[in-house]
Amino acid sequence: MDDLGIDSLGVVESIFAIEEEFDIEVPFNANAPEKSDFDISSVGSIVVAVEKLVAEQI
């Protein structure tokens, strides 16, 4: 995410946008991101995690 110039506030805003767009709850704690079950290490990992959360709702 750093390569894209997305800081910690941008990550939090992105997670809110993802939750709203896909009507899901992302298990992410901005105060302890390293303890989160939601991998934000890359765009690809975010896509995989969102796909999993959406699939779990069906």
C-alpha positions, 0 to 999 in steps of 0.5 A: 500500500505504501507503493501506492502512496496510501497512508494509514488514514487512506487505508481506513477510508478504503476499508470504510468504502469497501464495507459500504460498496460490498455491504460487508463488515471488514474485520480490521482494527486500525489501532492494531492492524498487525493483529487483524484477520484482514490482510492489507499488505497488497491490493491483491490480498485485499481483493482476495479477502473481500471476495472471501467475505462476500462469498461468506454472505451468500 
